[in-house]
Amino acid sequence: MRMMSRGPRYLEEVFPFTAPPAWVGAARPGHALWVTDTTFRDGQQARAPYTPAQVLALYDLLHRLGGPHGAVRQCEFFLYARRDREALEACLARGHPHPEVTGWIRARAEDLALVRSAGLRETGMLMSCSDYHIFRKLRWDRARALSEYARLAGLAADAGILPRCHLEDVTRADLEGFVLPLVAELSRVCGPRGFRLRLCDTLGLGLPFDGVEAPRGVPALVRSLRAAGLSPEQLEWHGHNDHHLAVANALAAWLAGCGAANGTLLGYGERTGNPAVEALVLHWVGLTGDRTPDTTAVGDIAREMEASGYTVPPMTPLAGGQAFRTAAGIHADGLLKDPAVYLPFDPEAVVGARAGVTVTDRSGAAGIAAWWRQTRGEAVEKDDPRVRRLVAWVSAAYEQGRTTAIGDDELMRVAGLGEDTEESQRA
């Protein structure tokens, strides 16, 4: 029988606090892993267009987030509008080795000319592969779809452009009846010049669990394509969050043999969004053990996204205003004693954010004391008279019908100036 430890064991090899949690004991894949970004393509399908200056600022932050080893390896751009081409050219002019600038086009020969004129080495090509899309949207049959897709991939390869074939709606596609025959034809027409596949879970239907059959089972789908002769370098996962599994599916794809996981900054994309790039990078650090990415860029990314016109939902993991704040007195009590009690890591050291306390009627003395330390920079205890005075004021405010959280400025006035608080209580 194993002896009980005489002292605490904090599992610091798993939870180092100043770095993202590690994947200790995980069956790490034997292939390279990386993140790719579609903020300027899929992300732009869910918002008003970015200006070229906004794209450039976010691109620089992607470069910083990916670190010197290029955890964020590529990002893709639309090529159709003038502002998209201006943004692309500005990013190319930066000369960053990563993320590499790539394109996105429809499966049309005339669109390929845009890629050539931009001087890009690689482009995504839309290749819808489920019968829902082939028969009901395109009004084609499988033979025509296979022929058209292979022809365009061959044209790209002939032009010295690596085709990245976006298999739209792959989690509802006939794997044996269409996807694998398409892979065989792509291998034939592209030959040694190669191609890549982006596996697009267009409606977020993928499931990350072993034992679920392909195409919906992400591990089974990836392993089927590996068994067909594709390397991890050729495979990329692109998911949506319709069923709250976007990040989980991306991680499952990595572990099953997929090299790349695609996402958007803050997970912001069409409908429910995509895997969040910053979350993928944190998991990349935890899985690979490589701590070189500058994950403190996350805080600056959130601020830049806000400046571009996007309101970051406060509950957004890692980046939202409430991500590391608590209104619960019992949690605040733990934070007072040791921040590691109620934080998965040091948010300032890891993602450039600060932990905090939101004061409500649930905060109690511990919440007020934690707020005092955080806001006024002075260590006080729960039984400090100044804390007790604020606790009484907060309780009275809510007894009189207040229903909103109490802001820092309001509490600072009450704590620092001792003013009559009737006006604050009516807020």
PyMOL commands that set and color helices and strands:
alter all, ss='L'
color gray80, all
select helices_A, chain A and resi 43-46+52-66+82-94+109-118+131-137+142-158+170-172+175-193+218-227+232-234+246-256+265-267+277-288+297-307+329-337+339-341+347-351+364-376+385-399+408-417+422-425
alter helices_A, ss='H'
color red, helices_A
select strands_A, chain A and resi 34-37+72-77+100-105+122-126+162-167+196-201+235-239+260-263+325-326+356-357
alter strands_A, ss='S'
color yellow, strands_A
deselect
rebuild
show_as cartoon
